[in-house]
């Protein structure tokens, strides 16, 4: 995750984009979360954890409404 954020910042700076201070603080908090998650639960894959179903629930609700 660290490498991804650094790449985003590097690419945006190469195009002359600057992020607001609040965005930098948000990224910093996400990096802390990532670091502590890796320390406390190194085998956790949040994208495949069955306890986290926010995205899949939205998609199924969306499909049910429009089909």
CHARMM internal coordinates of N, CA and C (Angstrom, degrees):
IC EDIT
DIST 1 N 1 CA 1.4427
DIST 1 CA 1 C 1.5394
ANGL 1 N 1 CA 1 C 109.78
DIST 1 C 2 N 1.3124
ANGL 1 CA 1 C 2 N 116.17
DIHE 1 N 1 CA 1 C 2 N -38.21
DIST 2 N 2 CA 1.4664
ANGL 1 C 2 N 2 CA 119.60
DIHE 1 CA 1 C 2 N 2 CA 177.94
DIST 2 CA 2 C 1.5209
ANGL 2 N 2 CA 2 C 111.44
DIHE 1 C 2 N 2 CA 2 C -58.43
DIST 2 C 3 N 1.3297
ANGL 2 CA 2 C 3 N 115.48
DIHE 2 N 2 CA 2 C 3 N -45.37
DIST 3 N 3 CA 1.4641
ANGL 2 C 3 N 3 CA 119.68
DIHE 2 CA 2 C 3 N 3 CA -178.57
DIST 3 CA 3 C 1.5275
ANGL 3 N 3 CA 3 C 110.99
DIHE 2 C 3 N 3 CA 3 C -63.88
DIST 3 C 4 N 1.3211
ANGL 3 CA 3 C 4 N 116.80
DIHE 3 N 3 CA 3 C 4 N -38.29
DIST 4 N 4 CA 1.4650
ANGL 3 C 4 N 4 CA 120.85
DIHE 3 CA 3 C 4 N 4 CA 178.97
DIST 4 CA 4 C 1.5225
ANGL 4 N 4 CA 4 C 110.65
DIHE 3 C 4 N 4 CA 4 C -61.93
DIST 4 C 5 N 1.3360
ANGL 4 CA 4 C 5 N 116.94
DIHE 4 N 4 CA 4 C 5 N -48.27
DIST 5 N 5 CA 1.4659
ANGL 4 C 5 N 5 CA 120.11
DIHE 4 CA 4 C 5 N 5 CA -179.81
DIST 5 CA 5 C 1.5265
ANGL 5 N 5 CA 5 C 111.65
DIHE 4 C 5 N 5 CA 5 C -63.74
DIST 5 C 6 N 1.3162
ANGL 5 CA 5 C 6 N 116.47
DIHE 5 N 5 CA 5 C 6 N -40.19
DIST 6 N 6 CA 1.4661
ANGL 5 C 6 N 6 CA 119.26
DIHE 5 CA 5 C 6 N 6 CA 178.42
DIST 6 CA 6 C 1.5236
ANGL 6 N 6 CA 6 C 110.92
DIHE 5 C 6 N 6 CA 6 C -64.48
DIST 6 C 7 N 1.3258
ANGL 6 CA 6 C 7 N 117.06
DIHE 6 N 6 CA 6 C 7 N -37.93
DIST 7 N 7 CA 1.4653
ANGL 6 C 7 N 7 CA 120.33
DIHE 6 CA 6 C 7 N 7 CA 177.04
DIST 7 CA 7 C 1.5258
ANGL 7 N 7 CA 7 C 111.40
DIHE 6 C 7 N 7 CA 7 C -64.96
DIST 7 C 8 N 1.3177
ANGL 7 CA 7 C 8 N 116.59
DIHE 7 N 7 CA 7 C 8 N -41.58
DIST 8 N 8 CA 1.4681
ANGL 7 C 8 N 8 CA 120.37
DIHE 7 CA 7 C 8 N 8 CA 178.96
DIST 8 CA 8 C 1.5329
ANGL 8 N 8 CA 8 C 110.09
DIHE 7 C 8 N 8 CA 8 C -61.61
DIST 8 C 9 N 1.3128
ANGL 8 CA 8 C 9 N 116.40
DIHE 8 N 8 CA 8 C 9 N -45.29
DIST 9 N 9 CA 1.4677
ANGL 8 C 9 N 9 CA 120.26
DIHE 8 CA 8 C 9 N 9 CA 179.50
DIST 9 CA 9 C 1.5272
ANGL 9 N 9 CA 9 C 110.48
DIHE 8 C 9 N 9 CA 9 C -64.08
DIST 9 C 10 N 1.3077
ANGL 9 CA 9 C 10 N 116.69
DIHE 9 N 9 CA 9 C 10 N -43.84
DIST 10 N 10 CA 1.4679
ANGL 9 C 10 N 10 CA 121.25
DIHE 9 CA 9 C 10 N 10 CA -178.57
DIST 10 CA 10 C 1.5311
ANGL 10 N 10 CA 10 C 110.95
DIHE 9 C 10 N 10 CA 10 C -62.17
DIST 10 C 11 N 1.3231
ANGL 10 CA 10 C 11 N 116.86
DIHE 10 N 10 CA 10 C 11 N -45.91
DIST 11 N 11 CA 1.4669
ANGL 10 C 11 N 11 CA 120.83
DIHE 10 CA 10 C 11 N 11 CA -179.46
DIST 11 CA 11 C 1.5219
ANGL 11 N 11 CA 11 C 110.35
DIHE 10 C 11 N 11 CA 11 C -66.18
DIST 11 C 12 N 1.3238
ANGL 11 CA 11 C 12 N 116.86
DIHE 11 N 11 CA 11 C 12 N -43.68
DIST 12 N 12 CA 1.4700
ANGL 11 C 12 N 12 CA 119.33
DIHE 11 CA 11 C 12 N 12 CA -179.55
DIST 12 CA 12 C 1.5224
ANGL 12 N 12 CA 12 C 111.13
DIHE 11 C 12 N 12 CA 12 C -63.41
DIST 12 C 13 N 1.3193
ANGL 12 CA 12 C 13 N 117.36
DIHE 12 N 12 CA 12 C 13 N -39.79
DIST 13 N 13 CA 1.4680
ANGL 12 C 13 N 13 CA 119.74
DIHE 12 CA 12 C 13 N 13 CA 177.98
DIST 13 CA 13 C 1.5250
ANGL 13 N 13 CA 13 C 111.20
DIHE 12 C 13 N 13 CA 13 C -66.07
DIST 13 C 14 N 1.3310
ANGL 13 CA 13 C 14 N 117.15
DIHE 13 N 13 CA 13 C 14 N -34.24
DIST 14 N 14 CA 1.4657
ANGL 13 C 14 N 14 CA 119.24
DIHE 13 CA 13 C 14 N 14 CA 179.32
DIST 14 CA 14 C 1.5283
ANGL 14 N 14 CA 14 C 111.48
DIHE 13 C 14 N 14 CA 14 C -66.38
DIST 14 C 15 N 1.3541
ANGL 14 CA 14 C 15 N 116.74
DIHE 14 N 14 CA 14 C 15 N -24.40
DIST 15 N 15 CA 1.4598
ANGL 14 C 15 N 15 CA 121.23
DIHE 14 CA 14 C 15 N 15 CA 176.77
DIST 15 CA 15 C 1.5267
ANGL 15 N 15 CA 15 C 112.58
DIHE 14 C 15 N 15 CA 15 C -96.96
DIST 15 C 16 N 1.3284
ANGL 15 CA 15 C 16 N 116.32
DIHE 15 N 15 CA 15 C 16 N 6.25
DIST 16 N 16 CA 1.4530
ANGL 15 C 16 N 16 CA 120.27
DIHE 15 CA 15 C 16 N 16 CA 176.80
DIST 16 CA 16 C 1.5155
ANGL 16 N 16 CA 16 C 114.78
DIHE 15 C 16 N 16 CA 16 C 81.82
DIST 16 C 17 N 1.3293
ANGL 16 CA 16 C 17 N 116.90
DIHE 16 N 16 CA 16 C 17 N 14.49
DIST 17 N 17 CA 1.4603
ANGL 16 C 17 N 17 CA 120.05
DIHE 16 CA 16 C 17 N 17 CA 178.90
DIST 17 CA 17 C 1.5210
ANGL 17 N 17 CA 17 C 109.82
DIHE 16 C 17 N 17 CA 17 C -87.83
DIST 17 C 18 N 1.3160
ANGL 17 CA 17 C 18 N 115.58
DIHE 17 N 17 CA 17 C 18 N 143.78
DIST 18 N 18 CA 1.4678
ANGL 17 C 18 N 18 CA 120.82
DIHE 17 CA 17 C 18 N 18 CA 176.40
DIST 18 CA 18 C 1.5156
ANGL 18 N 18 CA 18 C 108.11
DIHE 17 C 18 N 18 CA 18 C -126.05
DIST 18 C 19 N 1.3147
ANGL 18 CA 18 C 19 N 115.70
DIHE 18 N 18 CA 18 C 19 N 134.59
DIST 19 N 19 CA 1.4531
ANGL 18 C 19 N 19 CA 120.74
DIHE 18 CA 18 C 19 N 19 CA 178.85
DIST 19 CA 19 C 1.5204
ANGL 19 N 19 CA 19 C 110.07
DIHE 18 C 19 N 19 CA 19 C -86.95
DIST 19 C 20 N 1.3351
ANGL 19 CA 19 C 20 N 117.28
DIHE 19 N 19 CA 19 C 20 N 146.44
DIST 20 N 20 CA 1.4638
ANGL 19 C 20 N 20 CA 119.70
DIHE 19 CA 19 C 20 N 20 CA 174.74
DIST 20 CA 20 C 1.5264
ANGL 20 N 20 CA 20 C 110.81
DIHE 19 C 20 N 20 CA 20 C -66.30
DIST 20 C 21 N 1.2977
ANGL 20 CA 20 C 21 N 116.16
DIHE 20 N 20 CA 20 C 21 N 159.01
DIST 21 N 21 CA 1.4651
ANGL 20 C 21 N 21 CA 121.89
DIHE 20 CA 20 C 21 N 21 CA -179.11
DIST 21 CA 21 C 1.5324
ANGL 21 N 21 CA 21 C 110.79
DIHE 20 C 21 N 21 CA 21 C -58.18
DIST 21 C 22 N 1.3141
ANGL 21 CA 21 C 22 N 117.64
DIHE 21 N 21 CA 21 C 22 N -38.70
DIST 22 N 22 CA 1.4597
ANGL 21 C 22 N 22 CA 121.01
DIHE 21 CA 21 C 22 N 22 CA -179.05
DIST 22 CA 22 C 1.5228
ANGL 22 N 22 CA 22 C 111.87
DIHE 21 C 22 N 22 CA 22 C -62.24
DIST 22 C 23 N 1.3300
ANGL 22 CA 22 C 23 N 116.27
DIHE 22 N 22 CA 22 C 23 N -35.96
DIST 23 N 23 CA 1.4592
ANGL 22 C 23 N 23 CA 120.08
DIHE 22 CA 22 C 23 N 23 CA 178.38
DIST 23 CA 23 C 1.5239
ANGL 23 N 23 CA 23 C 110.38
DIHE 22 C 23 N 23 CA 23 C -66.45
DIST 23 C 24 N 1.3171
ANGL 23 CA 23 C 24 N 116.15
DIHE 23 N 23 CA 23 C 24 N -39.85
DIST 24 N 24 CA 1.4639
ANGL 23 C 24 N 24 CA 120.22
DIHE 23 CA 23 C 24 N 24 CA 177.86
DIST 24 CA 24 C 1.5294
ANGL 24 N 24 CA 24 C 110.44
DIHE 23 C 24 N 24 CA 24 C -63.36
DIST 24 C 25 N 1.3175
ANGL 24 CA 24 C 25 N 117.18
DIHE 24 N 24 CA 24 C 25 N -39.57
DIST 25 N 25 CA 1.4653
ANGL 24 C 25 N 25 CA 120.14
DIHE 24 CA 24 C 25 N 25 CA 178.16
DIST 25 CA 25 C 1.5266
ANGL 25 N 25 CA 25 C 111.20
DIHE 24 C 25 N 25 CA 25 C -66.43
DIST 25 C 26 N 1.3175
ANGL 25 CA 25 C 26 N 116.83
DIHE 25 N 25 CA 25 C 26 N -37.83
DIST 26 N 26 CA 1.4562
ANGL 25 C 26 N 26 CA 120.81
DIHE 25 CA 25 C 26 N 26 CA 177.01
DIST 26 CA 26 C 1.5331
ANGL 26 N 26 CA 26 C 110.71
DIHE 25 C 26 N 26 CA 26 C -63.68
DIST 26 C 27 N 1.3112
ANGL 26 CA 26 C 27 N 116.64
DIHE 26 N 26 CA 26 C 27 N -45.50
DIST 27 N 27 CA 1.4715
ANGL 26 C 27 N 27 CA 120.17
DIHE 26 CA 26 C 27 N 27 CA 177.36
DIST 27 CA 27 C 1.5190
ANGL 27 N 27 CA 27 C 111.15
DIHE 26 C 27 N 27 CA 27 C -60.26
DIST 27 C 28 N 1.3180
ANGL 27 CA 27 C 28 N 116.05
DIHE 27 N 27 CA 27 C 28 N -40.62
DIST 28 N 28 CA 1.4638
ANGL 27 C 28 N 28 CA 120.27
DIHE 27 CA 27 C 28 N 28 CA 179.62
DIST 28 CA 28 C 1.5279
ANGL 28 N 28 CA 28 C 110.47
DIHE 27 C 28 N 28 CA 28 C -60.85
DIST 28 C 29 N 1.3197
ANGL 28 CA 28 C 29 N 117.61
DIHE 28 N 28 CA 28 C 29 N -43.46
DIST 29 N 29 CA 1.4686
ANGL 28 C 29 N 29 CA 121.26
DIHE 28 CA 28 C 29 N 29 CA 178.72
DIST 29 CA 29 C 1.5251
ANGL 29 N 29 CA 29 C 111.17
DIHE 28 C 29 N 29 CA 29 C -65.47
DIST 29 C 30 N 1.3276
ANGL 29 CA 29 C 30 N 116.93
DIHE 29 N 29 CA 29 C 30 N -39.00
DIST 30 N 30 CA 1.4647
ANGL 29 C 30 N 30 CA 119.90
DIHE 29 CA 29 C 30 N 30 CA 177.53
DIST 30 CA 30 C 1.5289
ANGL 30 N 30 CA 30 C 111.45
DIHE 29 C 30 N 30 CA 30 C -64.51
DIST 30 C 31 N 1.3188
ANGL 30 CA 30 C 31 N 116.63
DIHE 30 N 30 CA 30 C 31 N -37.18
DIST 31 N 31 CA 1.4586
ANGL 30 C 31 N 31 CA 119.91
DIHE 30 CA 30 C 31 N 31 CA 177.63
DIST 31 CA 31 C 1.5223
ANGL 31 N 31 CA 31 C 111.32
DIHE 30 C 31 N 31 CA 31 C -67.25
DIST 31 C 32 N 1.3315
ANGL 31 CA 31 C 32 N 117.00
DIHE 31 N 31 CA 31 C 32 N -39.25
DIST 32 N 32 CA 1.4655
ANGL 31 C 32 N 32 CA 120.11
DIHE 31 CA 31 C 32 N 32 CA 174.80
DIST 32 CA 32 C 1.5219
ANGL 32 N 32 CA 32 C 110.34
DIHE 31 C 32 N 32 CA 32 C -60.91
DIST 32 C 33 N 1.3321
ANGL 32 CA 32 C 33 N 116.35
DIHE 32 N 32 CA 32 C 33 N -46.51
DIST 33 N 33 CA 1.4568
ANGL 32 C 33 N 33 CA 120.87
DIHE 32 CA 32 C 33 N 33 CA 179.36
DIST 33 CA 33 C 1.5211
ANGL 33 N 33 CA 33 C 110.41
DIHE 32 C 33 N 33 CA 33 C -58.61
DIST 33 C 34 N 1.3234
ANGL 33 CA 33 C 34 N 117.21
DIHE 33 N 33 CA 33 C 34 N -44.61
DIST 34 N 34 CA 1.4572
ANGL 33 C 34 N 34 CA 121.48
DIHE 33 CA 33 C 34 N 34 CA 179.62
DIST 34 CA 34 C 1.5246
ANGL 34 N 34 CA 34 C 110.82
DIHE 33 C 34 N 34 CA 34 C -61.82
DIST 34 C 35 N 1.3133
ANGL 34 CA 34 C 35 N 116.34
DIHE 34 N 34 CA 34 C 35 N -44.63
DIST 35 N 35 CA 1.4672
ANGL 34 C 35 N 35 CA 120.26
DIHE 34 CA 34 C 35 N 35 CA -178.59
DIST 35 CA 35 C 1.5243
ANGL 35 N 35 CA 35 C 111.51
DIHE 34 C 35 N 35 CA 35 C -62.54
DIST 35 C 36 N 1.3331
ANGL 35 CA 35 C 36 N 117.35
DIHE 35 N 35 CA 35 C 36 N -47.29
DIST 36 N 36 CA 1.4546
ANGL 35 C 36 N 36 CA 119.97
DIHE 35 CA 35 C 36 N 36 CA -177.78
DIST 36 CA 36 C 1.5279
ANGL 36 N 36 CA 36 C 111.86
DIHE 35 C 36 N 36 CA 36 C -71.54
DIST 36 C 37 N 1.3049
ANGL 36 CA 36 C 37 N 117.41
DIHE 36 N 36 CA 36 C 37 N -30.99
DIST 37 N 37 CA 1.4615
ANGL 36 C 37 N 37 CA 119.78
DIHE 36 CA 36 C 37 N 37 CA 175.35
DIST 37 CA 37 C 1.5271
ANGL 37 N 37 CA 37 C 109.97
DIHE 36 C 37 N 37 CA 37 C -64.53
DIST 37 C 38 N 1.3071
ANGL 37 CA 37 C 38 N 116.30
DIHE 37 N 37 CA 37 C 38 N -41.68
DIST 38 N 38 CA 1.4711
ANGL 37 C 38 N 38 CA 119.73
DIHE 37 CA 37 C 38 N 38 CA 178.85
DIST 38 CA 38 C 1.5201
ANGL 38 N 38 CA 38 C 111.86
DIHE 37 C 38 N 38 CA 38 C -66.15
DIST 38 C 39 N 1.3332
ANGL 38 CA 38 C 39 N 116.94
DIHE 38 N 38 CA 38 C 39 N -34.92
DIST 39 N 39 CA 1.4614
ANGL 38 C 39 N 39 CA 120.13
DIHE 38 CA 38 C 39 N 39 CA 178.50
DIST 39 CA 39 C 1.5278
ANGL 39 N 39 CA 39 C 112.20
DIHE 38 C 39 N 39 CA 39 C -72.31
DIST 39 C 40 N 1.3252
ANGL 39 CA 39 C 40 N 116.65
DIHE 39 N 39 CA 39 C 40 N -42.53
DIST 40 N 40 CA 1.4568
ANGL 39 C 40 N 40 CA 120.43
DIHE 39 CA 39 C 40 N 40 CA -174.16
DIST 40 CA 40 C 1.5256
ANGL 40 N 40 CA 40 C 113.55
DIHE 39 C 40 N 40 CA 40 C -85.54
DIST 40 C 41 N 1.3186
ANGL 40 CA 40 C 41 N 117.08
DIHE 40 N 40 CA 40 C 41 N -29.57
DIST 41 N 41 CA 1.4719
ANGL 40 C 41 N 41 CA 120.88
DIHE 40 CA 40 C 41 N 41 CA -179.58
DIST 41 CA 41 C 1.5188
ANGL 41 N 41 CA 41 C 108.98
DIHE 40 C 41 N 41 CA 41 C -142.02
DIST 41 C 42 N 1.3257
ANGL 41 CA 41 C 42 N 117.17
DIHE 41 N 41 CA 41 C 42 N 74.77
DIST 42 N 42 CA 1.4720
ANGL 41 C 42 N 42 CA 120.11
DIHE 41 CA 41 C 42 N 42 CA -173.74
DIST 42 CA 42 C 1.5247
ANGL 42 N 42 CA 42 C 114.52
DIHE 41 C 42 N 42 CA 42 C -62.25
DIST 42 C 43 N 1.3135
ANGL 42 CA 42 C 43 N 118.74
DIHE 42 N 42 CA 42 C 43 N -24.70
DIST 43 N 43 CA 1.4699
ANGL 42 C 43 N 43 CA 120.81
DIHE 42 CA 42 C 43 N 43 CA -178.42
DIST 43 CA 43 C 1.5185
ANGL 43 N 43 CA 43 C 113.07
DIHE 42 C 43 N 43 CA 43 C -95.19
DIST 43 C 44 N 1.3201
ANGL 43 CA 43 C 44 N 117.59
DIHE 43 N 43 CA 43 C 44 N 4.10
DIST 44 N 44 CA 1.4566
ANGL 43 C 44 N 44 CA 121.02
DIHE 43 CA 43 C 44 N 44 CA -178.37
DIST 44 CA 44 C 1.5299
ANGL 44 N 44 CA 44 C 110.86
DIHE 43 C 44 N 44 CA 44 C -75.47
DIST 44 C 45 N 1.3099
ANGL 44 CA 44 C 45 N 115.35
DIHE 44 N 44 CA 44 C 45 N 128.54
DIST 45 N 45 CA 1.4565
ANGL 44 C 45 N 45 CA 121.61
DIHE 44 CA 44 C 45 N 45 CA 172.23
DIST 45 CA 45 C 1.5238
ANGL 45 N 45 CA 45 C 106.09
DIHE 44 C 45 N 45 CA 45 C -116.02
DIST 45 C 46 N 1.3376
ANGL 45 CA 45 C 46 N 117.06
DIHE 45 N 45 CA 45 C 46 N 100.97
DIST 46 N 46 CA 1.4553
ANGL 45 C 46 N 46 CA 120.95
DIHE 45 CA 45 C 46 N 46 CA -173.28
DIST 46 CA 46 C 1.5207
ANGL 46 N 46 CA 46 C 112.78
DIHE 45 C 46 N 46 CA 46 C -62.58
DIST 46 C 47 N 1.3035
ANGL 46 CA 46 C 47 N 117.87
DIHE 46 N 46 CA 46 C 47 N -28.81
DIST 47 N 47 CA 1.4607
ANGL 46 C 47 N 47 CA 120.23
DIHE 46 CA 46 C 47 N 47 CA -179.09
DIST 47 CA 47 C 1.5219
ANGL 47 N 47 CA 47 C 112.51
DIHE 46 C 47 N 47 CA 47 C -73.07
DIST 47 C 48 N 1.3253
ANGL 47 CA 47 C 48 N 116.89
DIHE 47 N 47 CA 47 C 48 N -19.41
DIST 48 N 48 CA 1.4630
ANGL 47 C 48 N 48 CA 120.19
DIHE 47 CA 47 C 48 N 48 CA 179.94
DIST 48 CA 48 C 1.5203
ANGL 48 N 48 CA 48 C 112.87
DIHE 47 C 48 N 48 CA 48 C -114.44
DIST 48 C 49 N 1.3085
ANGL 48 CA 48 C 49 N 117.98
DIHE 48 N 48 CA 48 C 49 N 5.64
DIST 49 N 49 CA 1.4588
ANGL 48 C 49 N 49 CA 122.02
DIHE 48 CA 48 C 49 N 49 CA 179.50
DIST 49 CA 49 C 1.5246
ANGL 49 N 49 CA 49 C 109.28
DIHE 48 C 49 N 49 CA 49 C -74.02
DIST 49 C 50 N 1.3251
ANGL 49 CA 49 C 50 N 117.19
DIHE 49 N 49 CA 49 C 50 N 126.01
DIST 50 N 50 CA 1.4611
ANGL 49 C 50 N 50 CA 121.30
DIHE 49 CA 49 C 50 N 50 CA -176.43
DIST 50 CA 50 C 1.5212
ANGL 50 N 50 CA 50 C 112.48
DIHE 49 C 50 N 50 CA 50 C -71.16
DIST 50 C 51 N 1.3325
ANGL 50 CA 50 C 51 N 117.76
DIHE 50 N 50 CA 50 C 51 N -17.39
DIST 51 N 51 CA 1.4662
ANGL 50 C 51 N 51 CA 120.31
DIHE 50 CA 50 C 51 N 51 CA 177.93
DIST 51 CA 51 C 1.5172
ANGL 51 N 51 CA 51 C 111.71
DIHE 50 C 51 N 51 CA 51 C -75.13
DIST 51 C 52 N 1.3155
ANGL 51 CA 51 C 52 N 117.55
DIHE 51 N 51 CA 51 C 52 N -15.97
DIST 52 N 52 CA 1.4630
ANGL 51 C 52 N 52 CA 121.93
DIHE 51 CA 51 C 52 N 52 CA -179.03
DIST 52 CA 52 C 1.5249
ANGL 52 N 52 CA 52 C 107.44
DIHE 51 C 52 N 52 CA 52 C -109.48
DIST 52 C 53 N 1.3209
ANGL 52 CA 52 C 53 N 116.12
DIHE 52 N 52 CA 52 C 53 N 105.76
DIST 53 N 53 CA 1.4618
ANGL 52 C 53 N 53 CA 120.30
DIHE 52 CA 52 C 53 N 53 CA -175.87
DIST 53 CA 53 C 1.5253
ANGL 53 N 53 CA 53 C 111.31
DIHE 52 C 53 N 53 CA 53 C -129.41
DIST 53 C 54 N 1.3029
ANGL 53 CA 53 C 54 N 118.12
DIHE 53 N 53 CA 53 C 54 N 28.41
DIST 54 N 54 CA 1.4586
ANGL 53 C 54 N 54 CA 121.64
DIHE 53 CA 53 C 54 N 54 CA -176.24
DIST 54 CA 54 C 1.5241
ANGL 54 N 54 CA 54 C 111.05
DIHE 53 C 54 N 54 CA 54 C -62.90
DIST 54 C 55 N 1.3105
ANGL 54 CA 54 C 55 N 117.89
DIHE 54 N 54 CA 54 C 55 N -49.86
DIST 55 N 55 CA 1.4586
ANGL 54 C 55 N 55 CA 121.44
DIHE 54 CA 54 C 55 N 55 CA -176.36
DIST 55 CA 55 C 1.5178
ANGL 55 N 55 CA 55 C 111.33
DIHE 54 C 55 N 55 CA 55 C -67.99
DIST 55 C 56 N 1.3111
ANGL 55 CA 55 C 56 N 117.31
DIHE 55 N 55 CA 55 C 56 N -45.82
DIST 56 N 56 CA 1.4548
ANGL 55 C 56 N 56 CA 119.26
DIHE 55 CA 55 C 56 N 56 CA -177.65
DIST 56 CA 56 C 1.5281
ANGL 56 N 56 CA 56 C 111.08
DIHE 55 C 56 N 56 CA 56 C -65.83
DIST 56 C 57 N 1.3266
ANGL 56 CA 56 C 57 N 118.69
DIHE 56 N 56 CA 56 C 57 N -35.29
DIST 57 N 57 CA 1.4596
ANGL 56 C 57 N 57 CA 120.92
DIHE 56 CA 56 C 57 N 57 CA 177.25
DIST 57 CA 57 C 1.5189
ANGL 57 N 57 CA 57 C 110.86
DIHE 56 C 57 N 57 CA 57 C -65.21
DIST 57 C 58 N 1.2940
ANGL 57 CA 57 C 58 N 117.77
DIHE 57 N 57 CA 57 C 58 N -41.94
DIST 58 N 58 CA 1.4664
ANGL 57 C 58 N 58 CA 120.55
DIHE 57 CA 57 C 58 N 58 CA 178.13
DIST 58 CA 58 C 1.5165
ANGL 58 N 58 CA 58 C 111.02
DIHE 57 C 58 N 58 CA 58 C -62.21
DIST 58 C 59 N 1.2972
ANGL 58 CA 58 C 59 N 116.39
DIHE 58 N 58 CA 58 C 59 N -44.16
DIST 59 N 59 CA 1.4636
ANGL 58 C 59 N 59 CA 119.71
DIHE 58 CA 58 C 59 N 59 CA -178.88
DIST 59 CA 59 C 1.5177
ANGL 59 N 59 CA 59 C 110.87
DIHE 58 C 59 N 59 CA 59 C -63.65
DIST 59 C 60 N 1.3251
ANGL 59 CA 59 C 60 N 117.32
DIHE 59 N 59 CA 59 C 60 N -43.90
DIST 60 N 60 CA 1.4601
ANGL 59 C 60 N 60 CA 118.79
DIHE 59 CA 59 C 60 N 60 CA -179.23
DIST 60 CA 60 C 1.5197
ANGL 60 N 60 CA 60 C 110.47
DIHE 59 C 60 N 60 CA 60 C -68.70
DIST 60 C 61 N 1.3345
ANGL 60 CA 60 C 61 N 118.67
DIHE 60 N 60 CA 60 C 61 N -37.82
DIST 61 N 61 CA 1.4625
ANGL 60 C 61 N 61 CA 120.82
DIHE 60 CA 60 C 61 N 61 CA 176.67
DIST 61 CA 61 C 1.5197
ANGL 61 N 61 CA 61 C 110.69
DIHE 60 C 61 N 61 CA 61 C -64.11
DIST 61 C 62 N 1.3010
ANGL 61 CA 61 C 62 N 117.50
DIHE 61 N 61 CA 61 C 62 N -40.59
DIST 62 N 62 CA 1.4594
ANGL 61 C 62 N 62 CA 122.52
DIHE 61 CA 61 C 62 N 62 CA 178.93
DIST 62 CA 62 C 1.5211
ANGL 62 N 62 CA 62 C 110.10
DIHE 61 C 62 N 62 CA 62 C -62.28
DIST 62 C 63 N 1.3306
ANGL 62 CA 62 C 63 N 115.74
DIHE 62 N 62 CA 62 C 63 N -45.86
DIST 63 N 63 CA 1.4708
ANGL 62 C 63 N 63 CA 120.35
DIHE 62 CA 62 C 63 N 63 CA 179.91
DIST 63 CA 63 C 1.5163
ANGL 63 N 63 CA 63 C 110.90
DIHE 62 C 63 N 63 CA 63 C -63.46
DIST 63 C 64 N 1.3341
ANGL 63 CA 63 C 64 N 117.18
DIHE 63 N 63 CA 63 C 64 N -42.16
DIST 64 N 64 CA 1.4616
ANGL 63 C 64 N 64 CA 120.51
DIHE 63 CA 63 C 64 N 64 CA -178.67
DIST 64 CA 64 C 1.5327
ANGL 64 N 64 CA 64 C 111.54
DIHE 63 C 64 N 64 CA 64 C -63.43
DIST 64 C 65 N 1.3108
ANGL 64 CA 64 C 65 N 117.90
DIHE 64 N 64 CA 64 C 65 N -36.06
DIST 65 N 65 CA 1.4556
ANGL 64 C 65 N 65 CA 121.01
DIHE 64 CA 64 C 65 N 65 CA -178.76
DIST 65 CA 65 C 1.5125
ANGL 65 N 65 CA 65 C 112.89
DIHE 64 C 65 N 65 CA 65 C -70.19
DIST 65 C 66 N 1.3258
ANGL 65 CA 65 C 66 N 117.21
DIHE 65 N 65 CA 65 C 66 N -35.20
DIST 66 N 66 CA 1.4683
ANGL 65 C 66 N 66 CA 119.83
DIHE 65 CA 65 C 66 N 66 CA -171.59
DIST 66 CA 66 C 1.5178
ANGL 66 N 66 CA 66 C 113.97
DIHE 65 C 66 N 66 CA 66 C -107.15
DIST 66 C 67 N 1.2908
ANGL 66 CA 66 C 67 N 118.37
DIHE 66 N 66 CA 66 C 67 N 5.98
DIST 67 N 67 CA 1.4774
ANGL 66 C 67 N 67 CA 121.19
DIHE 66 CA 66 C 67 N 67 CA 176.50
DIST 67 CA 67 C 1.4991
ANGL 67 N 67 CA 67 C 111.04
DIHE 66 C 67 N 67 CA 67 C -110.32
END
COOR INIT
IC SEED 1 N 1 CA 1 C
IC BUILD
